[in-house]
Amino acid sequence: MKRLKIIIIILLLLIVCLLAKNTQHHFQIIEKDNQIEKLKQENLKYQYQIETLNEQW
């Protein structure tokens, strides 16, 4: 019975570790998505500036 409790505790700790790692990866993905969105917005700004300069020519 004592071995079973130890195994259950170890498995619970493993689950907690895996959930923490999963959460960390989730936030990294969100951060990358935010960086991509910023770059897209910046790209749109530059495209608009290029189009404006082309129209002036």
ZIQUI-V884414 format. One record per backbone hydrogen bond with DSSP energy under -0.5 kcal/mol. NH is the residue of the N-H (numbers start at 1). CO is the residue of the C=O. Records with the same first field share a line. If there is no record, write none. Layout:
NH: CO / CO
This chain:
5: 1
6: 2
7: 3
8: 4
9: 5
10: 6
11: 7
12: 8
13: 9
14: 10
15: 11
16: 12
17: 13
18: 14
19: 15
20: 16
21: 17
22: 18
23: 19
24: 20
25: 21
26: 22
27: 23
28: 24
29: 25
30: 26
31: 27
32: 28
33: 29
34: 30
35: 31
36: 32
37: 33
38: 34
39: 35
40: 36
41: 37
42: 38
43: 39
44: 40
45: 41
46: 42
47: 43
48: 44
49: 45
50: 46
51: 47
52: 48
53: 49
54: 50
55: 51
56: 52
57: 53
